Amino acid sequence: MKTALNLQDADAFYECLLDAHQDLSREQSELLNARLVLILANQIGDNAVLKTCVAAALPPPAD
């Protein structure tokens, strides 16, 4: 899993993502996120890397 910033233009991607969610209902926004995750996972294509990414995205355990 890459931990250093790897996006060429992170701000532009974030803006694109926000624009995609504009005017969507909460349900539509959640479906967009789910589809995007699956599309990006397909681009990565490595189950070990994907599992590491999922683990890294989990919230930390409560104290």
N, C-alpha and C positions, 0 to 999 in steps of 0.2 A: 504494500500500500504506500502510495506517495504521500508524504506529509508536508513537503515544501509546496508553496504556491505553484501551481502548474497551469493556471488559466492565463491565457495571453492578455485578456482584458476582463478581469473579474467584475468590474463595475458595469461594463456593457452587458455581460451575461445576466447579472442581477437585475438590471433594468428591463431586459428582455423577459425575464421570468415574471417580474412584477406586472409588466404589460400584458402578458398572457393570462394572468389571473384577474385582470381588471374586468369588472362587470359580470363575473361569474358568481354563482351562488356558492355557499360553503361546500355543498355536495359536489358541484362541478369542479371546484378548486381542488378538492381532495382526489377526485378522479383524475384530473390533470396531473397532479403530483404522482399518483400511483402509476399512470401510464409512462410518465417521464422517468421514474425510477426503473421501470422494466426496460425501457428503451436504452437508457444509459447502462444498465447492467448487461444488456446484450452487447453493447459496444465494448465493455470491459472483457466479458466472456470468460473470466477466470474465477471459478467458484471459490478458491482459497482467498483471493483478493477480495471478492465480494463479501465473504464471511467476516474477514477482518474489518472491512468498512462498516458492516452492520454492527459489529461489536463496538467499534469506535463511536458510532452514532448514538448508542444507547445512553440514556441518562445515567449519571453516577449513582451508586447505591445511596439510599437515605441513611443518615447517621442515626 
